């Protein structure tokens, strides 16, 4: 602490010093005495002549910054200081800057000198890398040079900011690495190849945000459930970076596990909501989960705070699946509900995240309405529709949010292709006589579909066992449904009892318990689920031989 300076400002010292000065106007303070406050106020004025008398060249030669002076319209070099010479070598005086100062020409500073000379206003350019690898911030200031006929010049002052520039570059490199890590993690957690349902054509696209670490937790998936049904899911974890991508991966894995239980969409979201709270109570996510059943011609869905699914029907009309919508995953305490929207042959559905429709300068509903208009005119394959929707939304490489889009189409098949997709159903009425009637129906249908003999016999056996199981353990109404696609034969039996069968080992003395075991042995796949109106459906599949 400077006690000398401090004592001059203590209460009363100024008055006492002023009185002493008035009494002895010519008195000079003795060596080592405390100067008066008035003398301190006069010190700045006393220094002005000293500053005016300083030799400017000597000062400029001693400062560490780079200084150069050019004059006239050709910017002829008049002066460079020692620091400039040390940085770039000796420069010839009197030559134009383009010749005398090539380093300035290389970094594009000469046009700035013209601008400063014309406008008589200083200009600054930050962190330009000069030859030799060091970075400088250049400030160009107009000066009056009375000794020259032109009368004007520019003083160039360059401060070395190499350390700051290198630190900023290291920071940017670190952010790029973090973003690359997040993008790699995000893409590795998304499905590398979408499953291909028999009755649907699907395509998806993902665009990471263009800003630093803008990669978020957007995800999508397509899950074949068996029996011709397909689950589709899209979600968005709030937040950015590796953390959001990691949470997304856990939720996507959980969705696939819950989907295998073949639960209604709202029950899947209910389970997912509890898991999201366990993963991170502070992390929330939106999600839409939908199931398509070709026999129903509808898309049954549930939404946890996600944007509405859009469906364009065969006539080109776009429908919006607004309700029901619950809160995002991770909030807890909410019972989700399922809704449905038609998805018949010729229809196209779009599931998407908010990055496709949300803009800072526009309302969200306007973005969704714009997407509806784009979907109404978007035709072609699912991948073409994906690309058109992304382009219509103005998504570019520097988009400020990541975008995920999932498009599915239920084609309207005609001609020879329609022969590969057939349905047949039989209401099972009566008692035990329903079993032989079901066998006869299955045999006739499979014969008309021209199946090979071995596949025909396996299909009839499976239908017989499933019907017998339903007659013994189920309740009316009962129905046998046969469905063929271009890849498989599906046999399904529904009844009014909601007890799901399970495969078990039957003992030699048991009179029952072998039906499901037989079906599981002969079929490529089998399963069961509860139906929305109560009851259950038990199904099995047989892979069709590939035609060459």
N, C-alpha and C positions, 0 to 999 in steps of 0.2 A: 504494500500500500504506500502511496506517495503522501507522506505526512506533510511535506512542505506545501503541496497543492491543496491538501485537505484543510490545513490550518487557515489558509487564506479565505476559506468559505465558512468558517465558524461564525455563529451569530455575534455581531458586534465587531468583528475584525475589520470588516470593510469600512465601518464608520471611523474606527480608530486610525486605520491606515490613511483614510482620506484626510483626517484632521492633521496627521503628521505631515502629509504631503503639502497641505495648505500652509502650515507653519514653516516648512523648509522646502520651498519649491525647487531649489537647486541642489538639495541634498541627494546624494547617491547612496544606495544601499551598500553597506559594507559587505565584504566577502563572507559568505556563509550565512548572511541574514536572510530572513523570510521575506520574499518580495510582496509588495502590496497588491491588493486586488486591482487597483487602477492600473498599476504597471503591467499586470497580467493582461488586462483588456487592451492595452496599447501594444502588446508584444506582436500581435498579428499584423498590425499596420506597420510596425517597425521591420517586419520580415519582408514586406512586399518589395522594397528596392533590392533586397538580396536576391529574391527569386528572379526579378527582371534582369539582374546582372549575370545570372548563370549562363555559361556557354552551352547552347542547345545541343550542338554537335557532341560535346563531351558527355552530356547526359544520355543522348540517344545511343552513343557507342557503348555505354556501360550497362544499359538495361538488357535483361536476358531475352526479351521478346524480339521478333524479327521486324525491322522497320526499313521501309523503302519509300522514296519520294520520286514521283514521276511528274512531268509537267508537259503541258501542251496537248493538242489533239492526238499526237502520235504517242503520247505517254513516254516521252524520252526520259531515260533514267538520269536523275539528278543526284541521288544519294542512296546508299545502303549502309546499314550499321554493321558493327563487327559480328553480331549474332547472325545476321543474314549471310555474311561472308562465310562464317563458320559452318552454316547449314548447307549452302549451295555453292560456295566458292566465290572467287572474285568476279564481279560483274562490270562490264565496260560502261562507263558513264557516257551520256550523250546519245546512246543508241535507243531506238524504239523498244518498248517493253517486249514486243513479240520476239525480238532478237536478244535483247539484254537479259530478259527475265523469262526464259522458256518454261520454267517450272510453273509460272502463273498461267501461261497459255495452255499447258497440259491439263491443269485442273479446271480450266474454263473460267478464269477470273477476268480476262481482258474485256469481255462485254460489260462486266460490272463496272469497270473503270470508266467506260464510255458513259454509262448511265449516271454515275456519280458526278462526272464532269458536267453533264448536261443539266442535271436536276439541282446541283449544288446541295445535295442531301447525302448524309452518310449511309452506307449500306454494310450489312454483315452477313457472311455466310459461315455456317457452323460446320466444324469437323470435316474438313476436306483433307484427304490423304494426298500428300505431296510426294514427288520422287524421292526415293530413299526410305519410304515406308512410314514416316512420321505424319501425324495428323495435326492440323492447325485450324484455328478459327480466325478468319480474316475479317478485319474491319477496315473499310476504305472511307476516308474522310476528305472532303474537298478543302483545299487550302488556297490562299491568295499568294502568288509568287510575283511580287512587284518587280523583281530584277529581270524578268523575262518578258519578251514582247507579247507572248500569249497571255501572261498574267494569271494563269490558273494551273493548278496541279492537284494531285491526289496523294495523300499520305496513306501508305499501306502498313497496317499494324497486324502482325500475325502472332497469336498466342499458342504455344505448344499445348495441345490437349490430347496427346497420344495416350497417356494413362487412362484418361476418361473414355476415350474412344475404344481402347482395348477392353476396358471393363464393361462397357455397353455391349460390345460384340460378344464377350463371353456370356453375358446375361442373355442376349438374343439366341446364342447357340444353345444355352441350357434350356431355354423355353422351346426351341425347335426340337431338341431331343425329347423333352417331356411330351410335346405334342405328338411326335412320331411314335413314342411309346404308347401313348393313349390310343392313337389311331390303330396301331398294330394290335393292341389288346382288344380294342373294340371290334375290329374286323375278324380276329380269331375267334371271338365269342359268338359272332353272328353265324348262321348256318352257311357253310361253304357251298353247299348245293341244296336247293329246296327239294323237299319230297314232292313227287309228282302223283297227285291223286288221279284215279281213273276218270272221274267225271268232270274235273276242273282243270283249267290251264292257269298257271300262276307265274308271276314274275315279281321281283322286288328290287329295289335299289336303295343304296345308302350313300349320302354325301356328308362328309364331316365338315364342320364349320371352318371357314377360312381364317378366322382370327386365331391368335396364339392361344393354345390350350382350349379351343372352343369345342373340342370333341366331347360329346355328352354321353348319355346313357340310352340312346334310341335303339330299339331292337324290334325284330319281327321273327316269325317262325310259321312254318306249315307242318302240321302233324297229322298223319293218316291214322285214324282211330280203328280201322277195321270195319267190316260190314258196309263198306262204301262211304262211310262218313269221314269228314275231314275237319280238323280244328285249325283255326287261323288266329294268330295273336300278334298284336303290336303294342309297344309300350315305350315309355319315356321316363327315365330316371332324372329327377331334378338335379342340376349341378353340372359340373364340367370336370374333365380330366380323368385320371386313372381311377380315382375313387368311384365316380359315377359309372365308369365302364365295368369295374369289378362288381358293383352291386347289380348292374344289369345282367352280368353273366350268371350270378346266383339266382336271380329271379327267372331268367330264361330256362335254366336247368330245372328249377322247381315247377315251372309251367309244364314242361314236358313230362315230368313225373306225375303231376296231378292229372294231366290229360289222359294218361294211361288208365286212370281209374274210371274213365268214361263218365264223368260227372256232368251235370248241367252246368252251363257257363257261370251262373251266379255262385254256385258252390265252389267252383275252381277259384274264382276271385276271392271268396271268403277265406279259403285256405291260404291264398297268396297274401292276403292282407295281414294275417297273423304272422306269416314268415317275414314279411317286410319289416314289421315292428321288431322282430328278433334280430334281424340283420343289423339294423341301425334305426333307433327310435327317432333320430333327427332327419332321416332320409326318406322322402316320399317319392312315389312314382305313379304315373297314370298308366292305364292298361285297358285294352279292349280285347275280349276273348269271344270268338264266334265259332259255331259249329254248323257245317253244311251237311244236310242229309238229302241225297238226290231223290229219295222216295217222297220227301215232303215238299221239295221245291221251295224251301225257305232257309233263311240264315237266322239261326237262333243265337243271340249274343247277350253279353253283359258288359257294362262299362264302369270302370273305376276312374272317374274324372277325366276320361279321354274324349277326344273330339269325335263327332258323330261319323259313323260309317256312311258312305255314299254309294248308292246303287243306281245304275242306269239300266232300265229295262229294254226289251227288244225294240220298242217303239222310239227310244231315245229320251224318254222322260227320266229325270233324275230324282230319286227319292232320298230323303235324309232320315237316318235312324236316330232321332233325337232322344227318345226315352226308352227305358229308364236309365238314368246315369247316377251313380253313387259317388262318394268322395274318393280321392286318390288312395292308393295302397299305402299302408303305414300309418293311417289315422286311427283305425280301430273303431269299434262300437257302432258299426253300421251293417245292416243286413242288405246285401245286394239282391237285385232282382233281374230276371232274364226277360228280354223282349225278342221280337222277331220281325223280319222284313222279307218280302218276297224276293227270291232269287231263282227264277225259272230259266229254262233254256233261252239262250240269247242275251242273258243279263251279264253285266260287269259290275263288280264291287271294288271299292277303293278304301283301304285302311291307311292312315297316314299320321305323322306326328306334327306338332305345332310349327316346326320350322318351315313347313311347306306353305302355311297360310298366315302366320302371324308376322306383322310388320310393326315397327315402332310408330309409324305415322298413319296407321289405318286401324280401324276397328276389326276385331277378330271375325265377326259375322260377315264383314265385307270380304275378308280373305276366303272364308268358306263359300260364300256365294260366287266369288270369282272361280274357285275350284269347280263348283257345280257347272258353271258355264263351260269351262274347259273340258270337263268330263263329257258333257252332252255332245261335243263335237269331236271327241277323241275316239277314233276307231282303229282297228288293227289288232295285232297280237297284244298280249299283256305287257310285253317288254316295250313295244311301241307306245302303248298308252302311258306306261311309266315315264318314258322319256318326254312325251309331249306334256304331261302334267308338270313335270319338273321345269321344263322350258317355259311353259306358260306362267309359272309362278315366279320367274325371274331368278331362279337359283343359279348362282355362279360360283366360281372357285373361292371367292372372297366373301361368301355368304356368312352372316354373323351367327348362324345357328346350324346345328346338324339336322339332316332331313332323312327320314325313312318313309318309304312308300311301298305298299304291298297291294298288288292288283290281281284279282281272280276273275276268271270268266267261266260261265257255264255255257258251253257251246250248244247251239241249236243244230243238231246233227240231222242230215238228210241224206237220201240216196243210200249207197252201199254202207256208208259209215254208220247209218242208223241201225242197220241189222246187227251191229256188234254191241249195241246197248239195248237190252230188252228187259221187260219186267213182266212178272206174272204173280198173281196172289189168289189165295183160296181162304175163305172164311171157314173155320173148323167148327161145324155145328154137330150136335149130337154127342153120343158117348163114345164107346170103344169103336163103333163103326167109323169114326173119323180117321182112325189110323190107316185102314186100307184105302180109304178115299184119298188121303193125302199121298200115299205111295203111288196110286194110279195117276193122280194129278202131276206129281213130280216126274214120273216116267214119261208121260205124254209131252210135257213141256220140254224136257231135256231132249227127247227124240226130235221134236219140231225144231229145236235149235241146232240139230245136227252135231251133237257132241259125240266124241268117240265112245266106244262101248265101255271101256274101263272107267272113263270119267262119268258117263251116264250112270253106271252101277254105283259108283261111290256117292254121287249126288243123291240118288234115290235112298241109299242106306243112311246118309246123314239126315235127310229130311225125315225118314221114318223114326230114327232115334230121337231127334229133337221134338217131334210131335208126340212121341210116346212119353217123353220126359215131361212135356207140358201137360198132357192129359192126366198124368199121375200126380204131379206136384202143383200144377197151376190151376187157375180159375178162369172162367170165360170173362170177356170174349177172347177167342184165340184165332190167330191168323198165321198161315204159312205164306212166305213170300220168297220167290226165286228171282234172282237178278243176275244178269250177265253183263260184263263189260268187255272191252277188247283185251283184258288181261286176266280176268278171274270170274269164277262162278261163286255167287253168294247165296247161301241158304239161311233164312232167318225165320224164327217162330216167336210170336209175341203172345202174351197172355196177361190176365189181370192181377196176378200175384207178384208182389215186389221182392220175394225172396230169391236172391241170386244163387244159381247152382255153382258148385265147385267140383273140381276133379278129385276123386278119392280112390283109394285102392279097395276093391271089393274082395271080400273073402270067398273061398270056394263055396261055402254054404249060403252066401247071400243071394237073394232073389232079385235084388235091384242094385243100382250104383254103378252099372257098367256102361250106361248110355253115353254120358259125357266123356268117359275114358275112350270109348270107341271113336267118338267124333274127333276128340283131340288127337287120336292116333292117325286117322285116315286123312284129316284136313290139313291144309297148309297153316291155318290159323283159326282160332276160335275165341269167343269172348261173350260177355253179357253186360247188360246195362239196365238201369231203371229208366222207364219212359216218363216223359213229363206229366202225362195225365194219370199216372199211377200204373203199376204193373212193371213188366220187364220184357226185354228182348234178348234172346239167345241166338247167336249167329255162328257160322263157320264159313271159311273160304277155301276154294280150290284154285290153284294157279293153272291157267290155260296153257297148253303147249304153244310155243312161239311159232308163228308161220313164217316161212322163208319166201 
